[in-house]
Amino acid sequence: MVPLYFSFFSYHSLFAGAHYPGAVLGGARPKIMTYYDFFYPYLSSFDPGFLFITGDATPFHSTGHHGMFLLFTLPFFAVGLYACLRKKFNYQFLLWSFFSAPLLMGFVDSVHRASRTMCLVPFFVVISIVGLDYLWQHRWRYSKFLVLALSALIIFNFLDFFHYYHTDYALQNRGLIWPS
């Protein structure tokens, strides 16, 4: 099941790149540069602040106050990383795919752009599901903690997003206040 899932997204990426060139590189031209210039955009794709807290800098791709991924999924993703390292080859291949997906970002000098790091989403989801499955298999150890932590994170994430989206973000996009 996992290899079929990856092949679908690989073929889709090739199709999107051929029929919509802006989907992959966004019109930017790849250039040869120093390895510092290459690794900075690549490593910024994994910045936890960008992924879970701030998100994209442009107001039409993100609120600027909430990350690309929901904050309450962070524990599942962390446990999923741990579980993938302990499991067999298919799961280690999943990790390799997650960390190699944004390699092209190093060639176009793209930093903290959610639209260009969407390639991480399918791998993030599968790794988070592996973490959730690991916690479910060991639920007798973590059951109370899991329910309390998940409930608190979901409530916090929802209330924070709801409040910010209907107050500050709405005013910023109407041009009534400047973002801080």
Backbone as numpy.savetxt, mean C-alpha at the origin, in Angstrom:
# Nx Ny Nz CAx CAy CAz Cx Cy Cz
-3.46 -21.58 -6.69 -4.28 -20.38 -6.69 -3.42 -19.12 -6.69
-2.37 -19.11 -5.89 -1.53 -17.92 -5.78 -0.84 -17.59 -7.11
-0.22 -18.58 -7.83 0.42 -18.22 -9.11 -0.57 -17.68 -10.13
-1.81 -18.20 -10.16 -2.81 -17.69 -11.08 -3.15 -16.24 -10.76
-3.24 -15.92 -9.49 -3.53 -14.56 -9.03 -2.45 -13.60 -9.52
-1.19 -14.00 -9.38 -0.10 -13.13 -9.80 -0.05 -12.99 -11.31
-0.31 -14.07 -12.04 -0.26 -13.98 -13.49 -1.34 -13.05 -14.02
-2.53 -13.02 -13.38 -3.57 -12.11 -13.79 -3.10 -10.66 -13.72
-2.47 -10.28 -12.61 -2.03 -8.90 -12.46 -0.84 -8.59 -13.36
-0.01 -9.58 -13.65 1.11 -9.36 -14.57 0.58 -9.08 -15.97
-0.37 -9.89 -16.44 -0.93 -9.68 -17.77 -1.70 -8.37 -17.84
-2.41 -8.04 -16.78 -3.16 -6.79 -16.75 -2.22 -5.60 -16.83
-1.08 -5.67 -16.16 -0.10 -4.58 -16.20 0.46 -4.40 -17.59
0.73 -5.50 -18.29 1.22 -5.40 -19.67 0.16 -4.78 -20.58
-1.09 -5.18 -20.41 -2.18 -4.63 -21.20 -2.34 -3.14 -20.93
-2.32 -2.77 -19.65 -2.48 -1.36 -19.29 -1.33 -0.53 -19.82
-0.11 -1.05 -19.75 1.04 -0.31 -20.24 1.01 -0.12 -21.74
0.44 -1.10 -22.47 0.39 -1.00 -23.93 -0.74 -0.08 -24.39
-1.87 -0.10 -23.70 -3.03 0.67 -24.16 -3.23 1.99 -23.42
-2.57 2.15 -22.32 -2.63 3.41 -21.57 -1.24 3.66 -20.99
-0.36 4.29 -21.78 1.03 4.44 -21.34 1.19 5.17 -20.02
0.27 6.04 -19.66 0.37 6.76 -18.40 0.10 5.89 -17.19
-0.43 4.68 -17.40 -0.77 3.82 -16.28 0.46 3.33 -15.54
1.55 3.12 -16.24 2.73 2.56 -15.61 3.71 3.65 -15.19
4.11 4.48 -16.11 5.13 5.49 -15.81 4.56 6.90 -15.76
3.32 7.10 -16.09 2.70 8.41 -15.99 3.30 9.45 -16.91
3.77 9.03 -18.08 4.35 9.96 -19.02 5.78 10.36 -18.71
6.32 9.92 -17.59 7.71 10.25 -17.24 8.65 9.38 -18.07
9.76 9.95 -18.43 10.74 9.21 -19.22 11.80 8.62 -18.30
12.04 7.32 -18.42 13.10 6.72 -17.60 14.45 7.33 -17.94
15.29 7.47 -16.93 16.60 8.05 -17.15 17.63 7.30 -16.32
18.85 7.32 -16.78 19.94 6.69 -16.04 20.49 7.72 -15.07
20.66 7.29 -13.82 21.06 8.23 -12.77 21.96 7.51 -11.77
22.29 8.18 -10.70 23.09 7.53 -9.66 22.22 6.54 -8.89
22.85 5.64 -8.19 22.06 4.65 -7.44 21.32 5.28 -6.28
21.78 6.40 -5.76 21.02 7.11 -4.73 19.70 7.62 -5.31
19.77 8.18 -6.51 18.56 8.68 -7.18 17.61 7.55 -7.54
18.15 6.34 -7.75 17.31 5.19 -8.05 16.65 4.64 -6.80
17.41 4.47 -5.72 16.88 3.82 -4.54 15.97 4.70 -3.68
16.12 6.01 -3.76 15.24 6.88 -2.97 13.77 6.71 -3.36
13.40 6.79 -4.64 11.99 6.56 -4.99 11.54 5.13 -4.69
12.43 4.16 -4.90 12.06 2.77 -4.62 11.78 2.57 -3.13
12.68 3.02 -2.27 12.50 2.83 -0.83 11.35 3.68 -0.29
11.07 4.82 -0.92 9.96 5.65 -0.46 8.61 4.97 -0.71
8.59 3.99 -1.61 7.36 3.23 -1.84 6.95 2.42 -0.62
7.89 2.14 0.28 7.62 1.34 1.46 7.61 2.17 2.74
7.58 3.47 2.62 7.55 4.35 3.78 6.25 4.14 4.54
6.31 3.66 5.80 5.07 3.41 6.54 4.23 4.68 6.75
4.88 5.82 6.87 4.14 7.07 7.01 3.30 7.35 5.78
3.87 7.13 4.61 3.14 7.33 3.36 2.05 6.28 3.20
2.36 5.02 3.47 1.42 3.94 3.22 0.22 3.96 4.18
0.45 4.35 5.44 -0.61 4.22 6.44 -1.08 5.54 7.05
-0.31 6.62 6.91 -0.66 7.86 7.61 -0.96 9.02 6.65
0.00 9.42 5.84 -0.18 10.64 5.05 -0.78 10.42 3.67
-0.40 9.36 2.98 -0.91 9.12 1.63 -0.27 10.05 0.62
-0.91 10.18 -0.51 -0.40 10.99 -1.61 -0.44 12.47 -1.27
0.47 13.21 -1.85 0.56 14.65 -1.59 -0.51 15.44 -2.36
-1.04 14.86 -3.43 -2.06 15.56 -4.21 -3.44 15.31 -3.62
-4.28 16.35 -3.51 -5.58 16.19 -2.85 -6.59 15.36 -3.63
-6.35 15.11 -4.92 -7.32 14.32 -5.67 -6.98 12.84 -5.66
-5.82 12.44 -5.12 -5.48 11.03 -4.97 -5.60 10.56 -3.53
-5.60 11.47 -2.60 -5.61 11.12 -1.19 -6.08 12.33 -0.39
-6.46 12.07 0.85 -6.84 13.20 1.70 -5.62 13.93 2.22
-4.44 13.32 2.13 -3.24 13.92 2.68 -3.12 13.70 4.18
-4.11 13.06 4.75 -4.14 12.80 6.18 -4.32 11.31 6.47
-4.63 10.54 5.43 -4.83 9.10 5.55 -4.02 8.42 4.46
-3.42 7.31 4.81 -2.53 6.62 3.89 -3.23 5.84 2.81
-2.40 5.20 2.01 -2.88 4.37 0.92 -3.65 3.16 1.43
-3.19 2.64 2.56 -3.84 1.48 3.18 -4.46 1.90 4.51
-5.49 1.19 4.91 -6.14 1.50 6.18 -5.21 1.16 7.34
-5.20 2.01 8.33 -4.31 1.83 9.47 -4.62 0.54 10.23
-5.89 0.14 10.28 -6.21 -1.07 11.04 -5.72 -2.34 10.36
-5.29 -2.27 9.09 -4.74 -3.45 8.43 -3.26 -3.65 8.72
-2.62 -2.66 9.33 -1.19 -2.75 9.62 -0.82 -3.97 10.47
-1.55 -4.29 11.55 -1.18 -5.49 12.32 -1.29 -6.78 11.50
-2.31 -6.88 10.66 -2.45 -8.08 9.83 -1.31 -8.19 8.83
-0.91 -7.06 8.28 0.19 -7.06 7.33 1.49 -7.45 8.02
1.75 -6.92 9.21 2.97 -7.26 9.94 3.01 -8.74 10.29
1.89 -9.28 10.75 1.83 -10.71 11.06 1.95 -11.53 9.77
1.39 -11.02 8.69 1.51 -11.70 7.40 2.95 -11.77 6.91
3.71 -10.69 7.10 5.13 -10.72 6.74 5.86 -11.80 7.53
5.58 -11.86 8.82 6.19 -12.88 9.68 5.79 -14.29 9.24
4.51 -14.47 8.95 4.03 -15.80 8.54 4.59 -16.21 7.19
4.73 -15.27 6.27 5.28 -15.59 4.95 6.75 -16.01 5.05
7.49 -15.39 5.94 8.89 -15.78 6.12 9.01 -17.19 6.68
8.05 -17.62 7.46 8.09 -18.94 8.07 7.54 -20.04 7.17
6.81 -19.69 6.13 6.14 -20.70 5.30 7.00 -21.08 4.10
6.38 -21.80 3.18 7.11 -22.39 2.06 7.36 -21.39 0.94
7.88 -21.91 -0.17 8.35 -21.10 -1.28 7.31 -20.15 -1.84
6.06 -20.59 -2.01 5.03 -19.71 -2.59 4.86 -18.44 -1.78
4.95 -18.54 -0.47 4.79 -17.36 0.37 6.02 -16.47 0.34
7.18 -17.06 0.23 8.39 -16.25 0.09 8.42 -15.58 -1.28
7.87 -16.24 -2.28 7.73 -15.62 -3.59 6.78 -14.43 -3.53
5.76 -14.54 -2.70 4.83 -13.43 -2.48 5.56 -12.22 -1.91
6.43 -12.45 -0.93 7.22 -11.35 -0.37 8.16 -10.75 -1.42
8.80 -11.60 -2.17 9.70 -11.13 -3.22 8.92 -10.27 -4.22
7.72 -10.70 -4.58 6.89 -9.94 -5.52 6.50 -8.59 -4.94
6.14 -8.57 -3.65 5.75 -7.30 -3.01 6.91 -6.31 -3.02
8.09 -6.78 -2.66 9.22 -5.85 -2.56 9.86 -5.53 -3.91
9.57 -6.29 -4.95 10.12 -5.97 -6.26 9.12 -5.21 -7.14
7.86 -5.15 -6.74 6.83 -4.51 -7.57 7.14 -3.05 -7.90
7.59 -2.23 -6.98 7.83 -0.82 -7.33 9.24 -0.52 -7.86
9.93 -1.51 -8.40 11.28 -1.25 -8.90 11.31 -0.20 -10.01
10.27 -0.15 -10.84 10.23 0.85 -11.91 10.18 2.28 -11.38
9.70 2.46 -10.16 9.59 3.81 -9.61 10.96 4.47 -9.49
12.01 3.67 -9.36 13.35 4.23 -9.27 13.81 4.89 -10.55
13.24 4.50 -11.67 13.65 5.07 -12.95 12.94 6.38 -13.29
11.81 6.66 -12.66 11.05 7.85 -13.03 11.02 8.91 -11.93
11.78 8.69 -10.88 11.89 9.68 -9.81 10.52 10.05 -9.24
9.74 9.01 -8.92 8.40 9.21 -8.38 8.41 8.90 -6.90
8.10 9.91 -6.07 8.15 9.75 -4.62 6.76 10.03 -4.04
6.29 9.09 -3.24 5.01 9.21 -2.52 3.85 9.51 -3.47
3.76 8.75 -4.52 2.63 8.87 -5.45 1.81 7.60 -5.37
0.63 7.69 -4.79 -0.23 6.53 -4.60 -0.67 5.92 -5.92
-0.87 6.75 -6.92 -1.31 6.22 -8.21 -0.25 5.33 -8.84
1.02 5.58 -8.56 2.08 4.77 -9.14 2.46 3.57 -8.27
2.05 3.57 -7.04 2.36 2.42 -6.18 1.15 1.51 -5.99
0.17 1.64 -6.86 -0.99 0.75 -6.80 -0.60 -0.70 -7.06
0.57 -0.92 -7.63 1.04 -2.28 -7.87 1.24 -3.04 -6.56
1.34 -2.33 -5.45 1.51 -3.00 -4.15 0.20 -3.54 -3.59
-0.93 -3.04 -4.07 -2.22 -3.38 -3.46 -2.52 -4.88 -3.48
-2.43 -5.58 -4.63 -2.78 -7.01 -4.57 -1.87 -7.80 -3.64
-0.59 -7.48 -3.62 0.34 -8.19 -2.75 0.08 -7.85 -1.28
-0.24 -6.59 -1.01 -0.57 -6.18 0.35 -1.80 -6.93 0.86
-2.80 -7.06 0.01 -4.03 -7.74 0.40 -3.75 -9.21 0.71
-3.00 -9.88 -0.15 -2.72 -11.30 0.05 -1.87 -11.50 1.31
-0.86 -10.65 1.53 -0.03 -10.77 2.73 -0.87 -10.51 3.98
-1.77 -9.55 3.93 -2.65 -9.28 5.08 -3.58 -10.46 5.34
-4.05 -11.10 4.29 -4.91 -12.28 4.46 -4.12 -13.43 5.06
-2.86 -13.58 4.66 -2.00 -14.61 5.26 -1.84 -14.32 6.75
-1.67 -13.06 7.12 -1.57 -12.68 8.54 -2.85 -12.95 9.29
-3.99 -12.63 8.67 -5.28 -12.90 9.30 -5.49 -14.41 9.47
-5.09 -15.18 8.48 -5.20 -16.63 8.57 -4.29 -17.18 9.67
-3.10 -16.64 9.78 -2.18 -17.07 10.85 -2.78 -16.77 12.22
-3.35 -15.59 12.38 -3.99 -15.26 13.66 -5.21 -16.14 13.92
-5.94 -16.47 12.87 -7.11 -17.34 13.04 -6.69 -18.74 13.46
-5.60 -19.23 12.89 -5.12 -20.57 13.26 -4.61 -20.60 14.70
-4.14 -19.49 15.21 -3.62 -19.40 16.58 -4.56 -18.59 17.46
-5.85 -18.64 17.16 -6.82 -17.78 17.84 -6.95 -18.08 19.32
-6.66 -19.28 19.76 -6.78 -19.58 21.17 -5.78 -18.78 21.98
-4.67 -18.38 21.38 -3.68 -17.54 22.09 -4.05 -16.06 22.05
-4.57 -15.63 20.90 -4.72 -14.19 20.66 -6.17 -13.72 20.61
-7.14 -14.53 20.97 -8.53 -14.21 20.69 -8.99 -12.90 21.33
-8.76 -12.70 22.61 -9.22 -11.46 23.26 -8.47 -10.25 22.73
-7.17 -10.38 22.60 -6.37 -9.28 22.09 -6.77 -8.93 20.66
-7.00 -9.95 19.85 -7.35 -9.73 18.45 -8.68 -8.99 18.33
-9.67 -9.40 19.07 -10.98 -8.75 19.00 -10.90 -7.31 19.50
-10.23 -7.09 20.61 -10.12 -5.73 21.16 -9.31 -4.81 20.25
-8.17 -5.29 19.79 -7.30 -4.46 18.94 -7.97 -4.15 17.62
-8.56 -5.15 16.99 -9.22 -4.92 15.71 -10.40 -3.97 15.86
-11.20 -4.15 16.88 -12.35 -3.27 17.10 -11.90 -1.83 17.35
-10.89 -1.65 18.18 -10.40 -0.30 18.47 -9.81 0.36 17.23
-9.04 -0.38 16.45 -8.44 0.20 15.25 -9.48 0.54 14.19
-10.47 -0.31 14.00 -11.51 -0.03 13.01 -12.31 1.21 13.43
-12.69 1.28 14.68 -13.46 2.43 15.16 -12.64 3.72 15.05
-11.39 3.67 15.47 -10.53 4.84 15.38 -10.36 5.27 13.94
-10.06 4.32 13.05 -9.84 4.63 11.64 -11.09 5.24 11.01
-12.25 4.67 11.28 -13.49 5.17 10.71 -13.82 6.57 11.22
-13.78 6.76 12.53 -14.14 8.06 13.10 -13.18 9.16 12.65
-11.89 8.84 12.61 -10.90 9.83 12.18 -11.12 10.20 10.72
-11.31 9.22 9.86 -11.53 9.51 8.44 -12.83 10.28 8.24
-13.90 9.84 8.88 -15.20 10.50 8.74 -15.12 11.97 9.16
-14.51 12.22 10.30 -14.39 13.60 10.79 -13.53 14.44 9.86
-12.37 13.94 9.48 -11.46 14.71 8.63 -12.06 14.96 7.25
-12.68 13.94 6.67 -13.23 14.06 5.32 -14.34 15.09 5.26
-15.16 15.17 6.28 -16.30 16.08 6.26 -16.00 17.47 6.84
-14.80 17.67 7.36 -14.47 19.00 7.88 -13.29 19.59 7.12
-12.08 19.30 7.53 -10.89 19.93 6.96 -10.70 19.64 5.47
-10.86 18.38 5.07 -10.65 18.01 3.67 -11.67 18.70 2.77
-12.91 18.76 3.19 -13.94 19.43 2.40 -13.63 20.91 2.23
-13.18 21.55 3.30 -12.84 22.97 3.21 -11.61 23.21 2.34
-10.62 22.34 2.43 -9.41 22.48 1.62 -9.73 22.38 0.14
-10.57 21.44 -0.23 -10.87 21.25 -1.65 -11.83 22.27 -2.21
-12.49 22.98 -1.37 -13.30 24.13 -1.83 -12.46 25.38 -1.92
-11.22 25.33 -1.45 -10.33 26.47 -1.50 -10.57 27.46 -0.38
-11.25 27.02 0.68 -11.57 27.94 1.77 -10.44 28.07 2.78
-9.66 27.00 2.96 -8.51 27.08 3.85 -7.31 26.45 3.18
-6.13 26.82 3.59 -4.90 26.23 3.04 -4.49 25.03 3.88
-4.03 23.96 3.23 -3.56 22.81 4.03 -2.32 23.18 4.82
-2.21 22.63 6.01 -1.04 22.95 6.86 0.09 22.00 6.61
